[in-house]
């Protein structure tokens, strides 16, 4: 018997349901069963990057699992307490190192001693937070809650090759004041960085020309960083916006058959749309901060958009923790979220 039953096809129906359940199972000690795992995806069931999160959760604890195999559409997880320590985790593919890190973080911050995670895999992957976003946007936001994590990129790893390596030093969490980010955000001073590894230089030059045209940046405000070719092939565009002591990062990824101009245009559009909103958080941060506000017994923030990932994550969190959530839409590009213990 398990404490919680979860339909894996609910909401956005992806791997985030599994990762959030793993995180909170380790924190609360509640067991769970997920069925219909990733049923709405083209390749349903556990894929290597999702299985990596399960294996990592087992590695830092004495937990047990059934159904932890590629293609499995059901997983039963029986948690045991997480243990502080130094862990090396090799995803074995270009699967996201940052998503594995986010899976383990809620459990590790609740321990009495620091922990170190060294994870090998992808560091800059489409459809997952890149390392730069974690380091410069996500972790500073957690710091406002009193969560201290030091992040270091040891080697880049682009999709589909992988081979990147990251290190996180995680301190015990001494809970501070609730997060309050409801005042208007004023995002300005855009800058951009283009990462290029093992590809022709003209790709980055074309991306820079598109960014300067679309965002009003000078060529000096778009830095091109040429990486060793053995860390590629890979191409990522990072556009940063600044507001007081915070930074938002938007990313775009080059891929075979996709013109460099289109990659730059898409990330420029996303950043410009957010800069017009008075919101404090972009849709990705709004989703990712939820679990920590729930563990901190509440907080509030404004977001430019509440995505399907946000609503799905909130539902899964509420299966493990008693929450009262309120969302108020003020404008089309602004919602106020208030979260507290029920």
C-alpha atoms as a printed R data frame, in Angstrom:
    type eleno elety resid chain resno      x      y       z
1   ATOM     1    CA   UNK     A     1  0.000  0.000   0.000
2   ATOM     2    CA   UNK     A     2  1.126  3.539  -0.722
3   ATOM     3    CA   UNK     A     3  0.068  6.809   0.876
4   ATOM     4    CA   UNK     A     4 -0.585  8.720  -2.344
5   ATOM     5    CA   UNK     A     5 -1.906  7.672  -5.767
6   ATOM     6    CA   UNK     A     6 -1.027  9.951  -8.695
7   ATOM     7    CA   UNK     A     7 -2.313  9.873 -12.252
8   ATOM     8    CA   UNK     A     8  0.751 10.648 -14.351
9   ATOM     9    CA   UNK     A     9 -1.383 11.849 -17.262
10  ATOM    10    CA   UNK     A    10 -2.779 14.717 -15.185
11  ATOM    11    CA   UNK     A    11 -2.214 18.306 -16.320
12  ATOM    12    CA   UNK     A    12  0.902 18.718 -18.412
13  ATOM    13    CA   UNK     A    13  1.516 15.010 -17.940
14  ATOM    14    CA   UNK     A    14  5.318 15.109 -18.087
15  ATOM    15    CA   UNK     A    15  8.335 14.285 -15.991
16  ATOM    16    CA   UNK     A    16  7.795 17.133 -13.547
17  ATOM    17    CA   UNK     A    17  5.013 15.165 -11.851
18  ATOM    18    CA   UNK     A    18  7.520 12.432 -11.080
19  ATOM    19    CA   UNK     A    19 10.296 14.791  -9.948
20  ATOM    20    CA   UNK     A    20  8.041 16.745  -7.573
21  ATOM    21    CA   UNK     A    21  6.635 13.526  -6.133
22  ATOM    22    CA   UNK     A    22 10.159 12.193  -5.542
23  ATOM    23    CA   UNK     A    23 11.219 15.433  -3.840
24  ATOM    24    CA   UNK     A    24  8.280 15.597  -1.467
25  ATOM    25    CA   UNK     A    25  8.216 11.884  -0.769
26  ATOM    26    CA   UNK     A    26 11.773 12.190   0.559
27  ATOM    27    CA   UNK     A    27 10.812 15.281   2.587
28  ATOM    28    CA   UNK     A    28  7.532 14.006   4.067
29  ATOM    29    CA   UNK     A    29  8.157 10.262   4.254
30  ATOM    30    CA   UNK     A    30  4.953  9.591   2.294
31  ATOM    31    CA   UNK     A    31  5.081  6.779  -0.254
32  ATOM    32    CA   UNK     A    32  3.466  7.128  -3.667
33  ATOM    33    CA   UNK     A    33  2.426  5.278  -6.785
34  ATOM    34    CA   UNK     A    34  2.337  6.992 -10.165
35  ATOM    35    CA   UNK     A    35  0.422  5.284 -12.955
36  ATOM    36    CA   UNK     A    36 -0.003  6.430 -16.563
37  ATOM    37    CA   UNK     A    37  3.532  7.805 -16.379
38  ATOM    38    CA   UNK     A    38  4.013 10.370 -19.149
39  ATOM    39    CA   UNK     A    39  0.995  8.890 -20.936
40  ATOM    40    CA   UNK     A    40  0.508 11.996 -23.084
41  ATOM    41    CA   UNK     A    41  4.042 12.061 -24.410
42  ATOM    42    CA   UNK     A    42  5.142 10.670 -27.765
43  ATOM    43    CA   UNK     A    43  7.359  8.181 -25.936
44  ATOM    44    CA   UNK     A    44  5.300  7.316 -22.873
45  ATOM    45    CA   UNK     A    45  6.750  5.888 -19.675
46  ATOM    46    CA   UNK     A    46 10.099  6.494 -18.038
47  ATOM    47    CA   UNK     A    47 12.844  7.798 -20.306
48  ATOM    48    CA   UNK     A    48 16.533  7.801 -19.307
49  ATOM    49    CA   UNK     A    49 16.449 11.375 -17.932
50  ATOM    50    CA   UNK     A    50 13.465 10.546 -15.688
51  ATOM    51    CA   UNK     A    51 14.969  7.288 -14.526
52  ATOM    52    CA   UNK     A    52 18.122  9.233 -13.611
53  ATOM    53    CA   UNK     A    53 16.079 11.294 -11.134
54  ATOM    54    CA   UNK     A    54 14.659  8.126  -9.565
55  ATOM    55    CA   UNK     A    55 18.104  6.531  -9.269
56  ATOM    56    CA   UNK     A    56 19.504  9.733  -7.755
57  ATOM    57    CA   UNK     A    57 16.724  9.805  -5.131
58  ATOM    58    CA   UNK     A    58 17.529  6.200  -4.242
59  ATOM    59    CA   UNK     A    59 21.236  7.003  -4.036
60  ATOM    60    CA   UNK     A    60 20.916  9.758  -1.425
61  ATOM    61    CA   UNK     A    61 18.541  7.736   0.777
62  ATOM    62    CA   UNK     A    62 17.622  4.236   1.799
63  ATOM    63    CA   UNK     A    63 14.480  4.361  -0.324
64  ATOM    64    CA   UNK     A    64 13.200  1.576  -2.572
65  ATOM    65    CA   UNK     A    65 11.326  1.605  -5.854
66  ATOM    66    CA   UNK     A    66  9.372 -0.745  -8.108
67  ATOM    67    CA   UNK     A    67  8.994 -0.081 -11.802
68  ATOM    68    CA   UNK     A    68 12.244  1.882 -12.084
69  ATOM    69    CA   UNK     A    69 13.058  0.825 -15.644
70  ATOM    70    CA   UNK     A    70 13.070  2.460 -19.073
71  ATOM    71    CA   UNK     A    71  9.573  2.478 -20.549
72  ATOM    72    CA   UNK     A    72  7.823  1.721 -17.259
73  ATOM    73    CA   UNK     A    73  4.420  3.418 -16.977
74  ATOM    74    CA   UNK     A    74  4.055  2.824 -13.254
75  ATOM    75    CA   UNK     A    75  6.382  3.581 -10.368
76  ATOM    76    CA   UNK     A    76  6.005  2.761  -6.687
77  ATOM    77    CA   UNK     A    77  8.348  4.659  -4.372
78  ATOM    78    CA   UNK     A    78  8.835  3.819  -0.697
79  ATOM    79    CA   UNK     A    79 10.887  6.630   0.871
80  ATOM    80    CA   UNK     A    80 13.517  6.538   3.572
81  ATOM    81    CA   UNK     A    81 15.331  9.551   5.059
82  ATOM    82    CA   UNK     A    82 17.872 11.338   2.877
83  ATOM    83    CA   UNK     A    83 21.474 11.285   4.052
84  ATOM    84    CA   UNK     A    84 23.916 14.191   3.886
85  ATOM    85    CA   UNK     A    85 27.121 13.484   2.011
86  ATOM    86    CA   UNK     A    86 29.087 13.862  -1.217
87  ATOM    87    CA   UNK     A    87 27.478 12.195  -4.208
88  ATOM    88    CA   UNK     A    88 28.569 11.666  -7.799
89  ATOM    89    CA   UNK     A    89 25.724 11.088 -10.235
90  ATOM    90    CA   UNK     A    90 26.336 10.198 -13.873
91  ATOM    91    CA   UNK     A    91 23.143 10.520 -15.896
92  ATOM    92    CA   UNK     A    92 24.813  8.623 -18.730
93  ATOM    93    CA   UNK     A    93 23.110 10.686 -21.438
94  ATOM    94    CA   UNK     A    94 22.593 14.383 -22.186
95  ATOM    95    CA   UNK     A    95 19.745 14.339 -19.664
96  ATOM    96    CA   UNK     A    96 19.467 17.523 -17.636
97  ATOM    97    CA   UNK     A    97 21.829 17.826 -14.671
98  ATOM    98    CA   UNK     A    98 19.789 20.741 -13.349
99  ATOM    99    CA   UNK     A    99 16.536 18.750 -13.197
100 ATOM   100    CA   UNK     A   100 18.243 16.006 -11.196
101 ATOM   101    CA   UNK     A   101 19.639 18.688  -8.898
102 ATOM   102    CA   UNK     A   102 16.184 20.232  -8.415
103 ATOM   103    CA   UNK     A   103 14.750 16.815  -7.597
104 ATOM   104    CA   UNK     A   104 17.196 16.249  -4.738
105 ATOM   105    CA   UNK     A   105 17.477 19.779  -3.366
106 ATOM   106    CA   UNK     A   106 14.299 19.895  -1.190
107 ATOM   107    CA   UNK     A   107 15.429 16.807   0.722
108 ATOM   108    CA   UNK     A   108 19.068 17.838   1.135
109 ATOM   109    CA   UNK     A   109 18.369 21.329   2.522
110 ATOM   110    CA   UNK     A   110 16.454 19.745   5.396
111 ATOM   111    CA   UNK     A   111 19.494 17.893   6.763
112 ATOM   112    CA   UNK     A   112 21.894 18.887   9.522
113 ATOM   113    CA   UNK     A   113 25.084 18.884   7.435
114 ATOM   114    CA   UNK     A   114 26.066 20.168   4.032
115 ATOM   115    CA   UNK     A   115 25.900 17.970   0.964
116 ATOM   116    CA   UNK     A   116 27.800 18.069  -2.317
117 ATOM   117    CA   UNK     A   117 26.379 16.903  -5.631
118 ATOM   118    CA   UNK     A   118 28.569 16.360  -8.671
119 ATOM   119    CA   UNK     A   119 26.387 15.536 -11.659
120 ATOM   120    CA   UNK     A   120 27.460 14.587 -15.174
121 ATOM   121    CA   UNK     A   121 25.143 14.981 -18.163
122 ATOM   122    CA   UNK     A   122 23.557 17.891 -20.018
123 ATOM   123    CA   UNK     A   123 24.009 21.465 -18.777
124 ATOM   124    CA   UNK     A   124 22.306 23.325 -21.643
125 ATOM   125    CA   UNK     A   125 19.267 21.412 -22.877
126 ATOM   126    CA   UNK     A   126 16.070 22.564 -24.568
127 ATOM   127    CA   UNK     A   127 12.973 22.243 -22.343
128 ATOM   128    CA   UNK     A   128 14.922 22.300 -19.079
129 ATOM   129    CA   UNK     A   129 16.589 25.067 -17.065
130 ATOM   130    CA   UNK     A   130 20.158 25.673 -18.200
131 ATOM   131    CA   UNK     A   131 22.943 25.965 -15.645
132 ATOM   132    CA   UNK     A   132 23.171 29.765 -16.053
133 ATOM   133    CA   UNK     A   133 19.482 30.135 -15.185
134 ATOM   134    CA   UNK     A   134 19.935 27.997 -12.067
135 ATOM   135    CA   UNK     A   135 23.019 29.905 -10.937
136 ATOM   136    CA   UNK     A   136 21.927 33.475 -11.689
137 ATOM   137    CA   UNK     A   137 18.103 33.411 -11.423
138 ATOM   138    CA   UNK     A   138 16.877 30.403  -9.430
139 ATOM   139    CA   UNK     A   139 19.424 30.167  -6.600
140 ATOM   140    CA   UNK     A   140 19.440 33.925  -5.778
141 ATOM   141    CA   UNK     A   141 15.666 33.686  -5.442
142 ATOM   142    CA   UNK     A   142 16.016 30.776  -3.012
143 ATOM   143    CA   UNK     A   143 18.588 32.793  -1.077
144 ATOM   144    CA   UNK     A   144 15.785 35.185  -0.127
145 ATOM   145    CA   UNK     A   145 14.220 32.264   1.703
146 ATOM   146    CA   UNK     A   146 17.491 31.484   3.484
147 ATOM   147    CA   UNK     A   147 18.492 28.590   1.200
148 ATOM   148    CA   UNK     A   148 22.219 28.673   0.437
149 ATOM   149    CA   UNK     A   149 23.604 26.717  -2.490
150 ATOM   150    CA   UNK     A   150 26.928 27.258  -4.250
151 ATOM   151    CA   UNK     A   151 26.862 26.227  -7.915
152 ATOM   152    CA   UNK     A   152 29.843 25.678 -10.207
153 ATOM   153    CA   UNK     A   153 29.992 24.677 -13.866
154 ATOM   154    CA   UNK     A   154 32.984 22.399 -14.458
155 ATOM   155    CA   UNK     A   155 32.345 21.509 -18.087
156 ATOM   156    CA   UNK     A   156 29.651 22.399 -20.607
157 ATOM   157    CA   UNK     A   157 27.406 19.647 -21.915
158 ATOM   158    CA   UNK     A   158 25.070 20.396 -24.829
159 ATOM   159    CA   UNK     A   159 22.236 18.247 -26.117
160 ATOM   160    CA   UNK     A   160 22.464 15.634 -27.597
161 ATOM   161    CA   UNK     A   161 26.082 14.812 -26.703
162 ATOM   162    CA   UNK     A   162 26.076 15.679 -23.008
163 ATOM   163    CA   UNK     A   163 29.293 15.165 -21.089
164 ATOM   164    CA   UNK     A   164 28.894 18.298 -18.972
165 ATOM   165    CA   UNK     A   165 29.680 18.419 -15.281
166 ATOM   166    CA   UNK     A   166 28.299 20.591 -12.481
167 ATOM   167    CA   UNK     A   167 28.891 20.794  -8.744
168 ATOM   168    CA   UNK     A   168 26.480 22.008  -6.075
169 ATOM   169    CA   UNK     A   169 27.386 22.616  -2.422
170 ATOM   170    CA   UNK     A   170 24.162 22.610  -0.389
171 ATOM   171    CA   UNK     A   171 23.887 24.040   3.119
172 ATOM   172    CA   UNK     A   172 21.285 23.156   5.784
173 ATOM   173    CA   UNK     A   173 18.259 25.438   5.568
174 ATOM   174    CA   UNK     A   174 17.542 27.656   8.546
175 ATOM   175    CA   UNK     A   175 14.183 29.001   7.484
176 ATOM   176    CA   UNK     A   176 13.927 32.766   7.241
177 ATOM   177    CA   UNK     A   177 11.128 35.158   6.416
178 ATOM   178    CA   UNK     A   178  8.445 34.282   3.837
179 ATOM   179    CA   UNK     A   179  9.106 35.401   0.287
180 ATOM   180    CA   UNK     A   180  7.231 38.538  -0.732
181 ATOM   181    CA   UNK     A   181  7.668 39.648  -4.324
182 ATOM   182    CA   UNK     A   182  4.496 41.479  -5.204
183 ATOM   183    CA   UNK     A   183  5.811 44.986  -5.880
184 ATOM   184    CA   UNK     A   184  6.055 45.963  -9.571
185 ATOM   185    CA   UNK     A   185  9.061 44.606 -11.389
186 ATOM   186    CA   UNK     A   186 11.120 46.963 -13.534
187 ATOM   187    CA   UNK     A   187 13.238 44.925 -15.922
188 ATOM   188    CA   UNK     A   188 15.865 46.729 -17.935
189 ATOM   189    CA   UNK     A   189 19.506 46.805 -19.103
190 ATOM   190    CA   UNK     A   190 19.287 43.745 -21.367
191 ATOM   191    CA   UNK     A   191 22.476 41.932 -22.225
192 ATOM   192    CA   UNK     A   192 23.147 38.756 -24.164
193 ATOM   193    CA   UNK     A   193 25.720 35.993 -24.355
194 ATOM   194    CA   UNK     A   194 26.129 33.459 -27.142
195 ATOM   195    CA   UNK     A   195 27.795 30.129 -26.381
196 ATOM   196    CA   UNK     A   196 29.309 28.286 -29.320
197 ATOM   197    CA   UNK     A   197 31.236 25.003 -29.266
198 ATOM   198    CA   UNK     A   198 32.405 22.982 -32.254
199 ATOM   199    CA   UNK     A   199 30.401 25.023 -34.774
200 ATOM   200    CA   UNK     A   200 31.255 27.654 -37.363
201 ATOM   201    CA   UNK     A   201 31.712 31.193 -36.054
202 ATOM   202    CA   UNK     A   202 29.274 32.736 -38.552
203 ATOM   203    CA   UNK     A   203 26.394 31.131 -36.603
204 ATOM   204    CA   UNK     A   204 27.146 33.275 -33.567
205 ATOM   205    CA   UNK     A   205 27.728 36.373 -35.729
206 ATOM   206    CA   UNK     A   206 24.310 35.980 -37.347
207 ATOM   207    CA   UNK     A   207 22.673 35.485 -33.972
208 ATOM   208    CA   UNK     A   208 24.371 38.618 -32.664
209 ATOM   209    CA   UNK     A   209 23.157 40.651 -35.648
210 ATOM   210    CA   UNK     A   210 19.577 39.460 -35.054
211 ATOM   211    CA   UNK     A   211 19.728 40.254 -31.337
212 ATOM   212    CA   UNK     A   212 21.077 43.762 -31.904
213 ATOM   213    CA   UNK     A   213 18.347 44.451 -34.452
214 ATOM   214    CA   UNK     A   214 15.482 43.089 -32.360
215 ATOM   215    CA   UNK     A   215 16.523 44.282 -28.900
216 ATOM   216    CA   UNK     A   216 18.323 47.536 -29.631
217 ATOM   217    CA   UNK     A   217 21.580 46.200 -28.232
218 ATOM   218    CA   UNK     A   218 25.017 47.272 -29.316
219 ATOM   219    CA   UNK     A   219 27.445 44.640 -30.590
220 ATOM   220    CA   UNK     A   220 29.425 45.059 -27.341
221 ATOM   221    CA   UNK     A   221 26.317 44.111 -25.325
222 ATOM   222    CA   UNK     A   222 26.168 40.720 -27.065
223 ATOM   223    CA   UNK     A   223 29.184 38.677 -25.976
224 ATOM   224    CA   UNK     A   224 30.224 35.649 -27.998
225 ATOM   225    CA   UNK     A   225 31.904 32.936 -25.958
226 ATOM   226    CA   UNK     A   226 33.779 30.355 -28.012
227 ATOM   227    CA   UNK     A   227 34.114 27.104 -26.092
228 ATOM   228    CA   UNK     A   228 36.520 24.215 -26.755
229 ATOM   229    CA   UNK     A   229 35.267 22.173 -29.680
230 ATOM   230    CA   UNK     A   230 35.376 18.964 -27.632
231 ATOM   231    CA   UNK     A   231 32.565 20.377 -25.472
232 ATOM   232    CA   UNK     A   232 30.301 20.593 -28.495
233 ATOM   233    CA   UNK     A   233 28.682 20.703 -30.851
234 ATOM   234    CA   UNK     A   234 26.455 23.189 -29.124
235 ATOM   235    CA   UNK     A   235 24.919 26.651 -29.390
236 ATOM   236    CA   UNK     A   236 22.968 28.508 -26.719
237 ATOM   237    CA   UNK     A   237 21.788 32.118 -26.526
238 ATOM   238    CA   UNK     A   238 21.338 33.660 -23.071
239 ATOM   239    CA   UNK     A   239 19.454 36.957 -22.768
240 ATOM   240    CA   UNK     A   240 19.548 38.612 -19.335
241 ATOM   241    CA   UNK     A   241 17.295 41.287 -17.867
242 ATOM   242    CA   UNK     A   242 18.092 43.065 -14.598
243 ATOM   243    CA   UNK     A   243 15.973 44.555 -11.817
244 ATOM   244    CA   UNK     A   244 17.705 45.827  -8.693
245 ATOM   245    CA   UNK     A   245 19.452 42.768  -7.220
246 ATOM   246    CA   UNK     A   246 17.793 40.179  -9.432
247 ATOM   247    CA   UNK     A   247 18.422 38.745 -12.871
248 ATOM   248    CA   UNK     A   248 16.140 36.887 -15.256
249 ATOM   249    CA   UNK     A   249 17.670 34.704 -17.962
250 ATOM   250    CA   UNK     A   250 15.955 33.552 -21.146
251 ATOM   251    CA   UNK     A   251 17.589 30.925 -23.324
252 ATOM   252    CA   UNK     A   252 17.414 29.702 -26.892
253 ATOM   253    CA   UNK     A   253 19.098 26.673 -28.432
254 ATOM   254    CA   UNK     A   254 20.512 26.060 -31.863
255 ATOM   255    CA   UNK     A   255 19.529 22.805 -33.490
256 ATOM   256    CA   UNK     A   256 20.039 21.092 -36.810
257 ATOM   257    CA   UNK     A   257 17.847 22.589 -39.512
258 ATOM   258    CA   UNK     A   258 16.922 25.700 -37.502
259 ATOM   259    CA   UNK     A   259 18.297 28.977 -38.766
260 ATOM   260    CA   UNK     A   260 20.447 31.028 -36.408
261 ATOM   261    CA   UNK     A   261 18.218 34.064 -36.988
262 ATOM   262    CA   UNK     A   262 15.161 32.157 -35.840
263 ATOM   263    CA   UNK     A   263 16.868 30.977 -32.651
264 ATOM   264    CA   UNK     A   264 17.804 34.573 -31.808
265 ATOM   265    CA   UNK     A   265 14.393 35.961 -32.755
266 ATOM   266    CA   UNK     A   266 12.541 33.520 -30.499
267 ATOM   267    CA   UNK     A   267 14.588 34.194 -27.371
268 ATOM   268    CA   UNK     A   268 14.510 37.958 -28.040
269 ATOM   269    CA   UNK     A   269 10.711 37.848 -28.289
270 ATOM   270    CA   UNK     A   270 10.385 35.945 -25.019
271 ATOM   271    CA   UNK     A   271 12.648 38.371 -23.154
272 ATOM   272    CA   UNK     A   272 10.966 41.474 -24.596
273 ATOM   273    CA   UNK     A   273  7.486 40.182 -23.764
274 ATOM   274    CA   UNK     A   274  8.511 39.600 -20.161
275 ATOM   275    CA   UNK     A   275 10.198 43.010 -19.878
276 ATOM   276    CA   UNK     A   276  6.855 44.679 -20.691
277 ATOM   277    CA   UNK     A   277  5.160 42.994 -17.728
278 ATOM   278    CA   UNK     A   278  5.363 44.415 -14.186
279 ATOM   279    CA   UNK     A   279  5.673 40.835 -12.903
280 ATOM   280    CA   UNK     A   280  8.505 39.702 -10.655
281 ATOM   281    CA   UNK     A   281  8.815 36.126 -11.944
282 ATOM   282    CA   UNK     A   282  8.791 34.561 -15.381
283 ATOM   283    CA   UNK     A   283  6.636 31.425 -15.916
284 ATOM   284    CA   UNK     A   284  9.538 29.050 -15.207
285 ATOM   285    CA   UNK     A   285 10.534 30.591 -11.877
286 ATOM   286    CA   UNK     A   286  6.864 30.804 -10.865
287 ATOM   287    CA   UNK     A   287  6.627 27.051 -11.318
288 ATOM   288    CA   UNK     A   288  9.965 26.163  -9.711
289 ATOM   289    CA   UNK     A   289  9.641 28.295  -6.565
290 ATOM   290    CA   UNK     A   290  6.352 26.699  -5.471
291 ATOM   291    CA   UNK     A   291  7.791 23.729  -3.598
292 ATOM   292    CA   UNK     A   292 10.062 25.954  -1.492
293 ATOM   293    CA   UNK     A   293  7.273 28.371  -0.595
294 ATOM   294    CA   UNK     A   294  5.205 25.384   0.460
295 ATOM   295    CA   UNK     A   295  8.018 24.125   2.699
296 ATOM   296    CA   UNK     A   296  8.517 27.646   4.075
297 ATOM   297    CA   UNK     A   297  4.812 27.826   5.008
298 ATOM   298    CA   UNK     A   298  3.960 30.481   2.474
299 ATOM   299    CA   UNK     A   299  4.775 33.579   0.487
300 ATOM   300    CA   UNK     A   300  3.519 35.595  -2.440
301 ATOM   301    CA   UNK     A   301  4.745 36.747  -5.825
302 ATOM   302    CA   UNK     A   302  3.602 38.098  -9.153
303 ATOM   303    CA   UNK     A   303  4.159 36.201 -12.392
304 ATOM   304    CA   UNK     A   304  3.790 37.159 -16.034
305 ATOM   305    CA   UNK     A   305  2.105 33.824 -16.797
306 ATOM   306    CA   UNK     A   306  0.906 30.783 -14.877
307 ATOM   307    CA   UNK     A   307  1.710 27.851 -17.134
308 ATOM   308    CA   UNK     A   308  0.263 24.349 -17.228
309 ATOM   309    CA   UNK     A   309  3.442 23.256 -15.433
310 ATOM   310    CA   UNK     A   310  2.586 25.689 -12.627
311 ATOM   311    CA   UNK     A   311 -0.921 24.306 -12.108
312 ATOM   312    CA   UNK     A   312  0.259 20.708 -12.378
313 ATOM   313    CA   UNK     A   313  3.066 21.274  -9.896
314 ATOM   314    CA   UNK     A   314  0.727 22.997  -7.442
315 ATOM   315    CA   UNK     A   315 -1.656 20.025  -7.596
316 ATOM   316    CA   UNK     A   316  1.107 17.484  -6.924
317 ATOM   317    CA   UNK     A   317  2.522 19.554  -4.049
318 ATOM   318    CA   UNK     A   318 -0.947 19.707  -2.477
319 ATOM   319    CA   UNK     A   319 -1.045 15.883  -2.480
320 ATOM   320    CA   UNK     A   320  1.875 15.851  -0.025
321 ATOM   321    CA   UNK     A   321  1.436 19.126   1.899
322 ATOM   322    CA   UNK     A   322 -1.641 20.940   3.125
323 ATOM   323    CA   UNK     A   323 -1.750 24.201   1.220
324 ATOM   324    CA   UNK     A   324 -4.030 27.108   0.589
325 ATOM   325    CA   UNK     A   325 -3.309 28.797  -2.709
326 ATOM   326    CA   UNK     A   326 -4.916 31.901  -4.184
327 ATOM   327    CA   UNK     A   327 -4.250 33.374  -7.596
328 ATOM   328    CA   UNK     A   328 -5.543 36.768  -8.665
329 ATOM   329    CA   UNK     A   329 -5.285 37.864 -12.281
330 ATOM   330    CA   UNK     A   330 -4.829 41.608 -12.433
331 ATOM   331    CA   UNK     A   331 -3.999 41.929 -16.105
332 ATOM   332    CA   UNK     A   332 -3.391 39.636 -19.047
333 ATOM   333    CA   UNK     A   333  0.346 39.521 -18.252
334 ATOM   334    CA   UNK     A   334  0.211 39.716 -14.445
335 ATOM   335    CA   UNK     A   335 -1.053 37.289 -11.796
336 ATOM   336    CA   UNK     A   336 -0.610 37.483  -8.027
337 ATOM   337    CA   UNK     A   337 -0.012 34.157  -6.289
338 ATOM   338    CA   UNK     A   338 -0.468 33.766  -2.532
339 ATOM   339    CA   UNK     A   339  0.489 30.504  -0.867
340 ATOM   340    CA   UNK     A   340  0.254 29.446   2.773
341 ATOM   341    CA   UNK     A   341 -0.249 26.360   4.907
342 ATOM   342    CA   UNK     A   342 -3.855 25.249   5.163
